[in-house]
Amino acid sequence: MRASILIASYNERGLLARTLRSCLDTTDGLDCEVIVADDASSDGTVRDLAGQFERVRFVEHACRRGVAPTKDLAARVARGDVLVFLDGHCKPEDGAIARLVVAVEGLGGRGVVTPRIATLDSSAWENDPNQCGHGYYLELDSFGIGWIDLEHLRPYDGVAVRPLYAQPTFIGCCAAMGRDLYACLRGFDTGMRTYGSEDVDFGLKAWLMGYPVLHDPAAVIGHRFRTGFDGYAVPEEHLLVNQLRMARKHFTDPTWFSWLDRFSARYPADFWETVWSQYLDGYESLERERAYLMANRVRDEFWYAAAFGMAWPGRGPDRQARHPSVPPIPLIAASAIPSSASGATPSNGPGPASGTLPSSAGGKRGLSLPPTMAPRKFSLPPTMAPRKFSLPPTMAPRKFSLPPTMAPRKFSLPPSQPPKPTHGASPSSPTGQSSSAP
């Protein structure tokens, strides 16, 4: 089978039905299957739709797991050589999915390809051709995200079928990739909580493991954007735990400690303790994946920063010399990614005009969504002073083999259950070091 269309859903019965019809209507002649992975919906999604769509397979979780595990559930039962991930509120235009499949096949299955993302009017079920997003960025210092205009993207070398454009990462509402590549990259991180970062994490992981993330502007798929989460809450600590997992997996130790020191200082001590405790709950699975990535990747975060024109971390002639595979010209145009220090805003694209996520259960704070999917920012009261934390007292060093094009580096892995950090002065000893990593 050439392709599997994989749709993750939670309480989206009405829009999901329209998405399924659109997928079936626009893939006539394509050897494919459609799979819905339901995250324990309470609106009767599977019960009501399974009888209406005989060509669609439904799988479901017994209890709520979140976005990443639900996407992964669909991938694990897929039979197609190409996996096309969609949200449950999307409208593909005629031929768009087939075009993505052909693009992935042209890469030998060894790449991620995304379409042009149009804003979908879910009431009229029409895509707006005048409000579309193309490339997507991830800024490493602040984990800011946002759209990149097509004029700032550059064609990727080695693509013979048609122009495909390099982009730093992708937004998760639609992406296609080879099934073997998904397995090689160990899929979406199932240790991530309810929502957030599983898509940009996968894009970063792909590049560091040697596989491109590309954009095909001729394939158009609409997506219903929203200003908040209707029907469920996303605790803020879950968003932060997912960012912690992403940073720990992909940053070498000096970068990780520098990033973590600044990241933790943004939050009050009691809230940070909650975040860190939840982060440690998934520590063992995180360290297993980190060990695999560090042992097998062919690039590091310094290559990524240089390749996409980012100022942090540590881009310079010394890094360029150590990584001869870094393109002499960044893969995207200069200034396409706004620096966290510059105050620049991302390019306009589809997304909510403005809004605030509803407060999560238990009275936790809501998260403001800036216009047009601007970089994520969390506001704290102005009187809140930066706080630091203590790192685990023991670090058991392990060595990982890196490709010959990269200088040997040592990576330290904490024990399987490190002590919870406490706020205080930054440690300076080798066993508790801290240096200044949509």
C-alpha positions in Angstrom: 0.0 0.0 0.0 1.4 3.4 -1.0 0.0 5.6 1.8 -1.8 5.8 5.1 -3.7 8.9 6.0 -3.5 9.2 9.8 -5.9 11.4 11.7 -5.6 12.0 15.5 -8.9 13.2 17.1 -10.3 14.2 20.4 -14.0 15.3 20.7 -14.2 16.4 17.1 -17.1 14.3 15.8 -18.7 17.0 13.6 -15.5 18.4 12.0 -13.9 14.9 11.8 -16.8 13.6 9.7 -16.2 16.5 7.2 -12.5 15.9 7.3 -13.0 12.2 6.5 -15.3 13.0 3.6 -12.8 15.4 2.2 -9.9 12.9 2.4 -11.9 10.2 0.7 -13.2 12.5 -2.0 -9.8 14.0 -2.9 -7.8 10.7 -3.0 -9.7 8.8 -5.7 -7.2 6.5 -7.4 -4.6 6.7 -4.7 -3.7 3.3 -3.1 -4.2 4.4 0.5 -6.0 3.8 3.8 -7.6 6.2 6.3 -7.1 5.6 10.0 -8.6 7.6 12.8 -6.8 7.4 16.2 -9.2 8.6 18.9 -7.9 9.9 22.2 -10.7 8.5 24.4 -13.2 11.1 23.2 -16.3 11.7 25.4 -18.5 12.9 22.5 -19.1 9.4 20.9 -16.8 10.0 18.0 -15.9 6.4 17.3 -19.4 5.0 18.1 -21.2 7.5 15.8 -18.7 7.6 12.9 -17.5 4.0 12.6 -20.8 3.0 11.0 -20.8 5.9 8.6 -17.3 5.3 7.1 -16.8 1.7 6.2 -13.5 2.5 4.5 -12.0 4.1 7.6 -10.3 2.2 10.4 -10.8 3.4 13.9 -8.5 2.8 16.8 -8.7 4.4 20.2 -7.1 4.9 23.6 -8.9 3.6 26.7 -8.0 6.8 28.5 -6.8 10.2 27.5 -3.1 10.2 26.5 -2.5 13.4 24.5 -1.6 14.4 21.0 1.8 12.6 20.5 0.7 9.2 21.8 -2.4 9.4 19.7 -0.5 10.2 16.5 1.9 7.4 17.3 -1.0 4.9 17.9 -2.2 5.6 14.3 1.3 5.2 12.9 1.8 1.8 14.7 -1.2 0.2 12.9 -0.6 1.8 9.5 0.3 -0.3 6.5 1.2 2.4 3.9 4.8 3.1 2.9 4.1 6.8 3.3 2.4 8.2 6.4 0.3 11.4 6.0 -0.6 12.9 9.4 -3.6 15.2 9.5 -5.6 16.9 12.3 -9.3 16.1 12.6 -10.3 19.5 11.2 -8.6 19.7 7.8 -9.8 20.0 4.2 -7.3 18.8 1.6 -7.7 20.2 -1.9 -7.9 17.8 -4.9 -4.7 16.0 -5.4 -2.9 17.5 -2.4 -2.4 14.3 -0.5 -1.3 12.4 -3.6 1.2 15.2 -4.3 2.7 14.8 -0.8 3.0 11.1 -1.3 4.8 11.5 -4.6 7.2 14.0 -3.0 8.0 11.7 -0.2 8.5 8.8 -2.6 10.8 11.1 -4.7 13.0 11.4 -1.5 13.1 7.6 -1.1 10.9 8.0 1.9 13.8 9.7 3.7 12.3 13.2 4.4 9.3 15.1 5.8 7.2 17.1 3.4 4.5 19.6 4.3 1.9 21.4 2.2 0.8 25.0 2.0 -1.5 25.4 5.0 -4.6 27.5 4.3 -7.0 28.9 6.8 -10.2 26.7 6.8 -13.6 28.3 7.4 -15.1 25.4 9.3 -18.6 26.7 8.9 -18.5 27.1 5.1 -15.9 24.3 4.8 -13.9 26.5 2.4 -10.2 27.1 2.4 -9.0 30.8 2.2 -6.4 31.0 -0.6 -5.4 34.5 0.6 -4.3 33.4 4.1 -1.8 30.6 3.8 1.3 29.5 5.7 4.4 28.0 4.1 7.6 27.3 6.1 7.8 27.0 9.9 10.6 27.8 12.2 11.8 26.8 15.7 14.1 29.3 17.4 16.4 27.4 19.7 17.0 30.0 22.4 13.4 30.7 23.4 11.7 27.8 21.5 9.8 30.5 19.6 7.8 29.2 16.6 6.1 30.9 13.6 5.6 31.0 9.9 8.2 31.8 7.2 7.0 33.4 4.0 7.7 31.4 0.8 9.9 34.2 -0.5 12.3 33.5 2.4 12.6 29.8 1.7 15.2 28.4 -0.6 14.9 25.3 -2.9 16.5 22.2 -1.4 19.3 20.7 -3.5 19.0 17.1 -4.7 15.2 17.2 -5.3 14.6 16.2 -9.0 10.8 16.0 -9.2 9.9 19.6 -8.5 11.1 22.4 -6.3 10.8 21.6 -2.6 11.9 24.2 0.0 13.9 23.6 3.2 12.4 24.7 6.5 13.6 24.4 10.1 10.6 22.3 11.3 6.9 21.8 10.7 3.5 22.5 12.2 1.8 19.3 13.1 -1.6 19.8 11.4 -0.3 18.1 8.2 3.0 16.4 7.4 4.0 13.4 5.2 7.0 11.1 5.7 8.2 7.6 4.9 7.1 4.9 7.4 10.6 3.6 7.8 11.8 7.1 8.5 9.2 7.5 11.2 10.4 4.3 12.8 14.1 5.3 12.5 13.3 8.6 14.3 11.3 6.7 16.9 8.2 8.5 16.1 6.5 11.3 18.0 7.6 11.5 21.6 5.0 9.5 23.5 6.4 10.8 26.7 5.1 14.3 26.0 2.1 15.5 27.9 -1.4 16.6 26.6 -0.4 19.0 23.9 2.5 21.0 22.3 6.0 20.6 20.8 5.6 17.0 19.4 5.7 18.4 15.8 8.6 20.9 16.1 10.5 18.3 18.2 10.1 15.8 15.3 11.3 18.3 12.7 14.4 19.2 14.8 15.1 15.5 15.3 14.8 14.8 11.6 17.4 17.4 10.6 19.9 16.3 13.3 19.5 12.7 12.2 20.3 13.7 8.7 16.8 13.9 7.1 15.4 17.1 5.5 12.1 18.8 6.4 10.7 20.3 3.2 7.8 22.3 1.9 5.7 21.8 -1.3 3.8 25.0 -1.9 1.7 23.4 -4.7 -0.1 21.0 -2.3 -2.8 22.9 -0.4 -4.5 21.6 2.7 -6.8 23.8 4.9 -6.7 23.7 8.7 -9.2 25.2 11.2 -7.2 27.4 13.5 -8.6 28.6 16.8 -7.9 31.1 19.5 -8.3 28.6 22.4 -9.0 25.0 23.2 -12.7 24.3 23.0 -13.7 21.2 24.9 -10.6 20.5 26.9 -7.9 22.2 29.0 -4.2 22.2 28.4 -2.3 22.7 31.7 0.6 25.1 31.3 3.0 22.8 33.0 2.4 20.2 30.3 3.6 22.7 27.7 6.7 23.3 29.7 7.4 19.7 30.4 7.3 19.0 26.6 9.8 21.8 26.0 12.1 20.5 28.7 12.0 17.0 27.0 12.8 18.6 23.6 15.7 20.5 24.9 17.2 17.7 26.9 17.0 15.3 24.0 18.7 17.5 21.4 21.1 19.7 23.3 24.6 18.6 24.3 25.2 19.0 28.0 26.8 22.5 28.1 24.0 23.9 25.9 21.4 22.1 28.0 22.7 23.5 31.3 22.9 27.0 29.9 19.4 26.8 28.4 17.9 25.3 31.5 19.4 27.9 33.8 17.6 30.7 31.9 14.5 28.7 31.2 13.8 27.9 34.9 14.4 31.5 35.9 11.3 32.7 34.1 8.9 30.9 36.6 8.2 31.2 40.3 9.7 28.5 42.6 6.5 26.7 43.5 5.3 26.4 39.9 8.8 25.4 38.7 8.8 22.6 41.3 5.6 21.2 39.8 7.0 21.4 36.3 10.2 19.7 37.3 8.5 17.0 39.2 6.3 16.1 36.1 9.4 16.2 33.9 11.1 13.7 36.2 8.1 11.4 35.9 9.1 10.6 32.3 12.8 10.8 32.9 13.8 7.2 32.1 12.0 7.2 28.7 13.5 10.5 27.9 17.1 9.4 28.7 16.7 6.3 26.6 15.6 8.3 23.6 18.4 10.9 24.2 21.0 8.1 24.3 19.7 6.8 21.0 19.7 10.2 19.3 23.1 11.2 20.6 24.6 7.9 19.4 23.1 8.0 15.9 22.6 11.6 14.9 25.0 13.1 12.3 24.5 16.8 13.3 24.1 18.8 16.5 22.4 21.9 17.6 25.3 24.1 16.5 24.9 22.8 12.9 21.1 23.5 13.1 21.7 27.1 14.3 24.3 27.7 11.5 22.2 26.1 8.8 19.2 28.2 9.5 21.0 31.5 10.4 20.3 31.5 14.1 22.6 33.5 16.4 22.3 31.0 19.3 23.8 28.6 20.2 27.5 29.5 19.5 27.5 30.0 15.7 30.9 31.1 14.4 33.9 30.2 12.3 35.1 27.6 14.9 31.7 25.8 14.7 31.7 26.0 10.9 35.2 24.4 10.8 34.1 21.6 13.0 31.0 20.9 10.8 32.0 21.1 7.2 28.5 19.9 6.2 27.0 23.3 7.3 25.9 25.0 4.1 28.0 28.1 3.2 24.6 29.9 2.7 21.9 29.3 5.3 19.1 27.1 4.1 16.6 30.0 4.5 17.0 33.7 3.9 18.7 35.9 6.5 16.4 37.3 9.1 13.6 34.8 8.2 13.7 33.7 11.9 13.2 36.5 14.4 15.7 36.5 17.2 14.3 36.2 20.7 16.4 39.3 21.6 15.5 41.4 18.6 11.8 41.8 19.3 11.0 41.0 15.7 7.7 39.4 14.9 7.2 36.4 12.6 5.6 36.7 9.2 1.9 36.7 8.9 0.2 33.4 8.2 -2.8 31.4 9.0 -3.7 31.3 12.7 -5.8 32.8 15.4 -6.0 36.6 15.4 -5.6 36.8 19.1 -6.9 35.1 22.2 -6.2 33.4 25.5 -6.3 29.7 26.3 -8.9 28.9 28.9 -7.5 28.3 32.4 -6.7 24.7 32.9 -8.3 22.5 35.5 -7.4 23.2 39.1 -7.1 26.9 38.6 -3.7 26.9 36.7 -2.9 29.9 34.6 -4.0 30.2 31.0 -1.4 30.8 28.3 -1.7 33.8 26.0 -1.6 33.1 22.3 0.0 36.0 20.4 -1.3 36.9 16.9 -0.5 34.7 13.9 1.2 31.9 15.9 3.9 34.2 17.3 6.6 32.7 19.5 5.3 31.3 22.8 5.8 33.6 25.7 4.8 33.1 29.3 4.2 36.3 31.4 5.0 36.5 35.1 4.2 39.3 37.6 6.9 42.0 37.3 7.9 41.5 40.9 8.9 37.9 40.2 12.7 37.8 40.5 14.7 35.2 38.4 15.3 32.0 40.3 17.9 29.4 39.9 18.0 25.7 40.8 20.4 23.0 41.9 21.3 20.3 39.4 21.6 16.6 40.3 24.7 16.0 42.4 25.9 13.0 40.4 26.6 12.7 36.8 27.7 9.3 35.4 29.6 10.1 32.2 29.0 8.0 29.1 30.7 8.3 25.8 28.9 8.2 22.4 30.5 7.7 19.0 29.9 10.5 16.6 30.5 10.7 12.8 34.1 11.5 11.8 33.0 14.9 10.5 32.3 16.0 14.1 34.9 16.4 16.8 34.6 13.9 19.6 32.3 15.1 22.4 31.4 13.7 25.8 27.9 13.5 27.0 26.8 13.1 30.6 23.7 11.2 31.5 22.2 11.6 35.0 21.2 8.4 36.9 17.8 7.0 36.3 16.1 8.9 39.0 18.1 12.2 39.9 17.1 14.3 42.9 14.6 17.1 42.3 16.5 20.4 41.8 15.9 23.2 44.3 16.1 26.9 43.8 19.3 28.6 45.0 22.6 29.9 43.8 23.9 28.4 40.6 26.3 25.6 41.3 29.8 25.8 39.9 31.3 22.4 40.8 31.7 19.7 38.1 29.0 17.7 39.8 26.5 20.5 39.7 27.6 22.7 36.8 25.5 25.5 35.3 26.6 27.7 32.5 25.2 30.6 30.7 19.0 25.9 23.8 3.3 28.1 14.7 
